[in-house]
């Protein structure tokens, strides 16, 4: 990459101003990204995200889960009534 050749100080000033504005834009993008990330890492959103990811899994497999757990619950209730 060749260094840019300038014909006047005005061209240099213009490029410096452009670079300064680009730097400010990138800084503001970084600040905005940080704020959005900070807002997204609240405990409530983390928990909601965790449950929403497993919600589909459990809703699709609910009958299978119920069939496997129900006999254990029934036997526990019978044993509880007998005093075992």
N, C-alpha and C positions, 0 to 999 in steps of 0.2 A: 504494500500500500504506500503510495507516494504521498508525501506531505503536500497539503493544499497550498497553492501560491495565491497570495492576495495582492490586489492592485492598489488597495487603499485601506486606511484605518477604519473607514466606515464598514467595509466588508467584514473586517475582523470583529468589530463591535456587533454587527448584525448576527454573525455566527455565535458569538459569545452569549448574546441575548437569547437566541434560539436554544442553545445548550442549557442556559439557566432555566428557561421555561420548561424544557423537557425534564430537567432534573426535578423541578417543583411538581410537575404532573406525576412523575413516577413516585415521588415521595407521598403525594396525596393518595395515589392508588395503593401504596403500601399501608398507609394509615387506615384506609377504608377496609382493606383486606384484613388487617389485624382486628379492627372493631367487629367485623362480621364473624371472624373466627372466635373472638371473645364472647360474642352473643350466642354462638352456637355451642359453646362448651358449658352451658349452665347445667346443673345437676338434673333439672327437670327434663331438658331436651335429651340428655344422655340416656336417662331412664326410658323416656318415650321412644327413643330410637332403638333401644335394646328390646323393648316389648313389641314394637311394631315389626321388627325383624323376625321374631319368633311367633307372632300372631298368626301369620299364614301357615306356618308349620303345624301349630297346635290345632288350628281350625280345620285343616285338612285331615289330621290324624286323630281328631277328638273321639270318634267311635272306637278306634283301636285302643286308645289310652283308657277309655272308660271300661271296655271289656276286660282289660288286663288288671285294672285296679278294683273294680266292683267286687269280684269274689273275695279279695282280701279284706275289704271293708265289711262285707256281710259276715265273714267268719270272725272278724274282730268283735263285731257287735254281739254275735251269739256267745262268744267266749266271755265277753264283758257281763252279759246277763247271768251266765252260769257262775261267775265269780272266779274264773280261771285266770 
